[in-house]
Amino acid sequence: MGTRGASTLGPLLRALREDAGLSQEELAERAGLSPHAISALERGTRTRPYPHTLRSLAAALGLSEEGRAGLLAAVPSRSPRAAASTPGPGPRDLPVPATPLIGRDDDVRRVTDLVRTSRLVTLSGPGGVGKTRLSLAVGTAVRARYVDGVRLVELAPLREPAQLLQAVADTVDVARDPSRPVLDDVVERLRGQQLLLVLDNVEHLLDAAPDVAALLAAVPDLTVLATSRAPLRVRGETEYAVEPLEVEDLPDGSPSPAARLLLDRAQRVKPGWGADPGDADAVTATCERLAGLPLALELAAARARLLDPASLLDRLDSALEAGPRDLPPRQRTMRATLDWSHGLLDEPGRRLLRLMGVFVGGTTLGDLEAVAQRAGTDRSEVATSLEELVEHSLVLADGPGRLRLLEPVAQYARDLLQESGEWERATAAHAAHYLAVATEHSASYRDGGQVEALARIDLEHANMNAAAERALAAGDVETPARMAWELWLYWWLRGHHEHGRRFAEGALEHADSLEAQVRARAALGAATMAFAMDDVPTAAGWWGVAHQHAGGSPDILSNAVAGEGLVALMAGDLPRAQRLFDEAIVHAEAGGPPVEWTWALGHIWLGTVALLREDPDEAVRLIGEGLASARRREDRLTSYIALYNLFQVELARGDHAAARRHLEEGTALSLETGDQANLAYLLDAGAVLAAASGQHARVPLLLGAAQAIREAQGSHGYGYYRPDPATITAAADDARAHLGPDRYDDALDTGRGLAPAAAAAMLRDPAAGARLPDRAG
């Protein structure tokens, strides 16, 4: 055997490798080591590898027991002092946490891969997100790769950047020469070693980042894994953002990673805590409120001895005030953790962090700059300060152009804002800005800008709600009243009827202090929301208020009178409805292009009156005028209202092909705006058309999908549509007779489970859903 005579580790390992026909790279891959580690061992620059490294090599080489023993025997004995030391991890080894790491398996794998390819990896993230725990887990996972091990350098107690290299020197047992720079001594000590240094909590020593870069440049076999609330910003750095734990339950129904962490820590304090199925909602809500931040979850869990899940949720703020005594002082409360980050900011950064406490659900740079300017901050300093907040992981970039604070950070910012005496000024600036945003986009709901306007307000709806609530609390009634008018059509299109009604009626409780036309417009918003919820008497009352206080304004009068016409239409008083719609059209004409939307709807509703009077030709003419106006303005909403009514006309005439064309076009437009209430009507219409066309299997699917949408919306939908309930009932009865009760009910349940887009696809594709599976069992 070629290994005979090899007595020291380096030559022996080389001989064993060559006997096995392996290159250094191949042996390294088999053993889970780096090629450099193999080279260092064979060259003799590393003579005392860890036992687990030798075991990995023996397994990779396929050695017998005798061969393993020979490999171990080739390692020179340590000094008597070292030999006398206690076996096991030494004082510089990584600490072993007392509790398991939860929800970070993917992070450990990804960072482990990064450490393999990058010599400087920085784990960045907000305080309490779990960077240190992740770094320890990664260090443990990769220990076998590093011949000289993994060393942890704890930097939190240090105060000066110059102390960082000295801490490294202490950790790796450098014999200091006072006449030389610390860097030189550390380089001399580490040169030739294959080592992973974990630098924990670098954020307050960022001025020492060039020292870290210099050390890496001088020691080619060194790797650094740093944890910091801000990146080091040196060449060669790979940043890995550590995110909070996911708070949504998994698809299989098992608890989210955040919930598993909360339950694990709480049950160590009080066994069985949160195990009752009735506790699940409170556990989930707690995780959401704490934004999945591990430290916040740990602090909350420490209160489980006294508080059940529901009580903990109610007392979250106090629950975060004290934590386990073995946590570092800076982490024993969330306030202390965030004070640590806050202390690293300059004054403009602190001012901007406070201001960001007014936002709810995130914001954009443009909105932040606008609010800052209204609050008295120079707009030009926002971007610079924001960059600092992002670097320190206090502000997160959340999707295209969005900025947000984790909820514990947002609460901290709000507390600072109130403590500084800046709350009233900041909330007033926030409310004024978002009223302006709502006003800027309200006209777009009536023309080709609908989709873009809806998408913009979707992102800012939470900010607008908060602005209105704070304004009311501060005695400002006008802001929420104006906002109710600017947002009512958004609420209508998005199906937020109950919310919109509460919003508008809340402002109108203080109507006596409002200017007449502001009051009238808020009443229009309240009326429309009540009407959408099938509360016709309340809607009629609010339309009456709007009419009374219109003061000659054409836009208010046209909307109020048209609303009164809808009430008459619902009551079946067709002469009154026609008279009121005609009057609304006159007011709309006086208002010119800004009120053309109401002019078009007035014609469509007159067409509905003609249809109910069994005059289809007049219905088509009137509805066609409204549709022409809508198409010219690229108004999807008015277009699909017109198309639904034309569908009704053609269905009554028996022209199924024309009815289907109207239905398909209306469905496509309705999907573009996301108008779920309208889609429910179209699904009902599709079911009637399917029954008339002999496609009985489609009927229960479409009706079930419509039922589910209405239940989710909390209302029947649009009162200005007048479908014939008898035709829907007849379609259902006919389909049940053809399919049989069991198959019909199964299909109805299937339809209720369809996503709206999937149900809508059946309206656009005549063949979709035409075949049902046989009933099982």
Secondary structure in CASP SS format (residue, H / E / C, confidence):
PFRMAT SS
TARGET T0000
AUTHOR 0000-0000-0000
METHOD secondary structure of the structure
MODEL  1
M C 1.00
G C 1.00
T C 1.00
R C 1.00
G C 1.00
A C 1.00
S C 1.00
T C 1.00
L H 1.00
G H 1.00
P H 1.00
L H 1.00
L H 1.00
R H 1.00
A H 1.00
L H 1.00
R H 1.00
E H 1.00
D H 1.00
A C 1.00
G C 1.00
L C 1.00
S C 1.00
Q H 1.00
E H 1.00
E H 1.00
L H 1.00
A H 1.00
E H 1.00
R H 1.00
A H 1.00
G C 1.00
L C 1.00
S C 1.00
P H 1.00
H H 1.00
A H 1.00
I H 1.00
S H 1.00
A H 1.00
L H 1.00
E H 1.00
R H 1.00
G C 1.00
T C 1.00
R C 1.00
T C 1.00
R C 1.00
P C 1.00
Y C 1.00
P H 1.00
H H 1.00
T H 1.00
L H 1.00
R H 1.00
S H 1.00
L H 1.00
A H 1.00
A H 1.00
A H 1.00
L H 1.00
G C 1.00
L C 1.00
S C 1.00
E H 1.00
E H 1.00
G H 1.00
R H 1.00
A H 1.00
G H 1.00
L H 1.00
L H 1.00
A H 1.00
A C 1.00
V C 1.00
P C 1.00
S C 1.00
R C 1.00
S C 1.00
P H 1.00
R H 1.00
A H 1.00
A H 1.00
A H 1.00
S C 1.00
T C 1.00
P C 1.00
G C 1.00
P C 1.00
G C 1.00
P C 1.00
R C 1.00
D C 1.00
L C 1.00
P C 1.00
V C 1.00
P C 1.00
A C 1.00
T C 1.00
P C 1.00
L C 1.00
I C 1.00
G C 1.00
R C 1.00
D H 1.00
D H 1.00
D H 1.00
V H 1.00
R H 1.00
R H 1.00
V H 1.00
T H 1.00
D H 1.00
L H 1.00
V H 1.00
R H 1.00
T H 1.00
S C 1.00
R C 1.00
L E 1.00
V E 1.00
T E 1.00
L E 1.00
S E 1.00
G C 1.00
P C 1.00
G C 1.00
G C 1.00
V C 1.00
G C 1.00
K H 1.00
T H 1.00
R H 1.00
L H 1.00
S H 1.00
L H 1.00
A H 1.00
V H 1.00
G H 1.00
T H 1.00
A H 1.00
V H 1.00
R H 1.00
A H 1.00
R H 1.00
Y C 1.00
V C 1.00
D C 1.00
G C 1.00
V E 1.00
R E 1.00
L E 1.00
V E 1.00
E E 1.00
L C 1.00
A C 1.00
P C 1.00
L C 1.00
R C 1.00
E C 1.00
P C 1.00
A C 1.00
Q H 1.00
L H 1.00
L H 1.00
Q H 1.00
A H 1.00
V H 1.00
A H 1.00
D H 1.00
T H 1.00
V C 1.00
D C 1.00
V C 1.00
A C 1.00
R C 1.00
D C 1.00
P C 1.00
S C 1.00
R C 1.00
P C 1.00
V H 1.00
L H 1.00
D H 1.00
D H 1.00
V H 1.00
V H 1.00
E H 1.00
R H 1.00
L H 1.00
R C 1.00
G C 1.00
Q C 1.00
Q C 1.00
L E 1.00
L E 1.00
L E 1.00
V E 1.00
L E 1.00
D E 1.00
N C 1.00
V C 1.00
E H 1.00
H H 1.00
L H 1.00
L H 1.00
D H 1.00
A H 1.00
A H 1.00
P H 1.00
D H 1.00
V H 1.00
A H 1.00
A H 1.00
L H 1.00
L H 1.00
A H 1.00
A H 1.00
V C 1.00
P C 1.00
D C 1.00
L E 1.00
T E 1.00
V E 1.00
L E 1.00
A E 1.00
T E 1.00
S E 1.00
R C 1.00
A C 1.00
P C 1.00
L C 1.00
R C 1.00
V C 1.00
R C 1.00
G C 1.00
E E 1.00
T E 1.00
E E 1.00
Y E 1.00
A E 1.00
V C 1.00
E C 1.00
P C 1.00
L C 1.00
E C 1.00
V C 1.00
E C 1.00
D C 1.00
L C 1.00
P C 1.00
D C 1.00
G C 1.00
S C 1.00
P C 1.00
S C 1.00
P H 1.00
A H 1.00
A H 1.00
R H 1.00
L H 1.00
L H 1.00
L H 1.00
D H 1.00
R H 1.00
A H 1.00
Q H 1.00
R H 1.00
V H 1.00
K C 1.00
P C 1.00
G C 1.00
W C 1.00
G C 1.00
A C 1.00
D C 1.00
P H 1.00
G H 1.00
D H 1.00
A H 1.00
D H 1.00
A H 1.00
V H 1.00
T H 1.00
A H 1.00
T H 1.00
C H 1.00
E H 1.00
R H 1.00
L C 1.00
A C 1.00
G C 1.00
L C 1.00
P H 1.00
L H 1.00
A H 1.00
L H 1.00
E H 1.00
L H 1.00
A H 1.00
A H 1.00
A C 1.00
R C 1.00
A C 1.00
R C 1.00
L C 1.00
L C 1.00
D C 1.00
P H 1.00
A H 1.00
S H 1.00
L H 1.00
L H 1.00
D H 1.00
R C 1.00
L H 1.00
D H 1.00
S H 1.00
A H 1.00
L C 1.00
E C 1.00
A C 1.00
G C 1.00
P C 1.00
R C 1.00
D C 1.00
L C 1.00
P C 1.00
P H 1.00
R H 1.00
Q H 1.00
R C 1.00
T C 1.00
M H 1.00
R H 1.00
A H 1.00
T H 1.00
L H 1.00
D H 1.00
W H 1.00
S H 1.00
H H 1.00
G C 1.00
L C 1.00
L C 1.00
D C 1.00
E H 1.00
P H 1.00
G H 1.00
R H 1.00
R H 1.00
L H 1.00
L H 1.00
R H 1.00
L H 1.00
M H 1.00
G C 1.00
V C 1.00
F C 1.00
V C 1.00
G C 1.00
G C 1.00
T E 1.00
T E 1.00
L H 1.00
G H 1.00
D H 1.00
L H 1.00
E H 1.00
A H 1.00
V H 1.00
A H 1.00
Q H 1.00
R H 1.00
A C 1.00
G C 1.00
T C 1.00
D C 1.00
R H 1.00
S H 1.00
E H 1.00
V H 1.00
A H 1.00
T H 1.00
S H 1.00
L H 1.00
E H 1.00
E H 1.00
L H 1.00
V H 1.00
E H 1.00
H C 1.00
S C 1.00
L C 1.00
V C 1.00
L E 1.00
A E 1.00
D C 1.00
G C 1.00
P C 1.00
G C 1.00
R E 1.00
L E 1.00
R E 1.00
L C 1.00
L C 1.00
E H 1.00
P H 1.00
V H 1.00
A H 1.00
Q H 1.00
Y H 1.00
A H 1.00
R H 1.00
D H 1.00
L H 1.00
L H 1.00
Q H 1.00
E H 1.00
S C 1.00
G C 1.00
E C 1.00
W H 1.00
E H 1.00
R H 1.00
A H 1.00
T H 1.00
A H 1.00
A H 1.00
H H 1.00
A H 1.00
A H 1.00
H H 1.00
Y H 1.00
L H 1.00
A H 1.00
V H 1.00
A H 1.00
T H 1.00
E H 1.00
H H 1.00
S H 1.00
A H 1.00
S H 1.00
Y H 1.00
R H 1.00
D C 1.00
G C 1.00
G C 1.00
Q H 1.00
V H 1.00
E H 1.00
A H 1.00
L H 1.00
A H 1.00
R H 1.00
I H 1.00
D H 1.00
L H 1.00
E H 1.00
H H 1.00
A H 1.00
N H 1.00
M H 1.00
N H 1.00
A H 1.00
A H 1.00
A H 1.00
E H 1.00
R H 1.00
A H 1.00
L H 1.00
A H 1.00
A C 1.00
G C 1.00
D C 1.00
V C 1.00
E H 1.00
T H 1.00
P H 1.00
A H 1.00
R H 1.00
M H 1.00
A H 1.00
W H 1.00
E H 1.00
L H 1.00
W H 1.00
L H 1.00
Y H 1.00
W H 1.00
W H 1.00
L H 1.00
R H 1.00
G C 1.00
H C 1.00
H H 1.00
E H 1.00
H H 1.00
G H 1.00
R H 1.00
R H 1.00
F H 1.00
A H 1.00
E H 1.00
G H 1.00
A H 1.00
L H 1.00
E C 1.00
H C 1.00
A H 1.00
D H 1.00
S H 1.00
L C 1.00
E C 1.00
A H 1.00
Q H 1.00
V H 1.00
R H 1.00
A H 1.00
R H 1.00
A H 1.00
A H 1.00
L H 1.00
G H 1.00
A H 1.00
A H 1.00
T H 1.00
M H 1.00
A H 1.00
F H 1.00
A H 1.00
M C 1.00
D C 1.00
D C 1.00
V H 1.00
P H 1.00
T H 1.00
A H 1.00
A H 1.00
G H 1.00
W H 1.00
W H 1.00
G H 1.00
V H 1.00
A H 1.00
H H 1.00
Q H 1.00
H C 1.00
A C 1.00
G C 1.00
G C 1.00
S C 1.00
P H 1.00
D H 1.00
I H 1.00
L H 1.00
S H 1.00
N H 1.00
A H 1.00
V H 1.00
A H 1.00
G H 1.00
E H 1.00
G H 1.00
L H 1.00
V H 1.00
A H 1.00
L H 1.00
M H 1.00
A H 1.00
G C 1.00
D C 1.00
L H 1.00
P H 1.00
R H 1.00
A H 1.00
Q H 1.00
R H 1.00
L H 1.00
F H 1.00
D H 1.00
E H 1.00
A H 1.00
I H 1.00
V H 1.00
H H 1.00
A H 1.00
E H 1.00
A H 1.00
G H 1.00
G C 1.00
P H 1.00
P H 1.00
V H 1.00
E H 1.00
W H 1.00
T H 1.00
W H 1.00
A H 1.00
L H 1.00
G H 1.00
H H 1.00
I H 1.00
W H 1.00
L H 1.00
G H 1.00
T H 1.00
V H 1.00
A H 1.00
L H 1.00
L H 1.00
R C 1.00
E C 1.00
D C 1.00
P H 1.00
D H 1.00
E H 1.00
A H 1.00
V H 1.00
R H 1.00
L H 1.00
I H 1.00
G H 1.00
E H 1.00
G H 1.00
L H 1.00
A H 1.00
S H 1.00
A H 1.00
R H 1.00
R H 1.00
R C 1.00
E C 1.00
D C 1.00
R H 1.00
L H 1.00
T H 1.00
S H 1.00
Y H 1.00
I H 1.00
A H 1.00
L H 1.00
Y H 1.00
N H 1.00
L H 1.00
F H 1.00
Q H 1.00
V H 1.00
E H 1.00
L H 1.00
A H 1.00
R H 1.00
G C 1.00
D C 1.00
H H 1.00
A H 1.00
A H 1.00
A H 1.00
R H 1.00
R H 1.00
H H 1.00
L H 1.00
E H 1.00
E H 1.00
G H 1.00
T H 1.00
A H 1.00
L H 1.00
S H 1.00
L H 1.00
E H 1.00
T H 1.00
G C 1.00
D C 1.00
Q H 1.00
A H 1.00
N H 1.00
L H 1.00
A H 1.00
Y H 1.00
L H 1.00
L H 1.00
D H 1.00
A H 1.00
G H 1.00
A H 1.00
V H 1.00
L H 1.00
A H 1.00
A H 1.00
A H 1.00
S C 1.00
G C 1.00
Q C 1.00
H C 1.00
A C 1.00
R H 1.00
V H 1.00
P H 1.00
L H 1.00
L H 1.00
L H 1.00
G H 1.00
A H 1.00
A H 1.00
Q H 1.00
A H 1.00
I H 1.00
R H 1.00
E H 1.00
A H 1.00
Q H 1.00
G C 1.00
S C 1.00
H C 1.00
G C 1.00
Y C 1.00
G C 1.00
Y C 1.00
Y C 1.00
R C 1.00
P C 1.00
D C 1.00
P H 1.00
A H 1.00
T H 1.00
I H 1.00
T H 1.00
A H 1.00
A H 1.00
A H 1.00
D H 1.00
D H 1.00
A H 1.00
R H 1.00
A H 1.00
H H 1.00
L H 1.00
G C 1.00
P H 1.00
D H 1.00
R H 1.00
Y H 1.00
D H 1.00
D H 1.00
A H 1.00
L H 1.00
D H 1.00
T H 1.00
G H 1.00
R H 1.00
G C 1.00
L C 1.00
A C 1.00
P H 1.00
A H 1.00
A H 1.00
A H 1.00
A H 1.00
A H 1.00
M H 1.00
L H 1.00
R H 1.00
D C 1.00
P C 1.00
A C 1.00
A C 1.00
G C 1.00
A C 1.00
R C 1.00
L C 1.00
P C 1.00
D C 1.00
R C 1.00
A C 1.00
G C 1.00
END
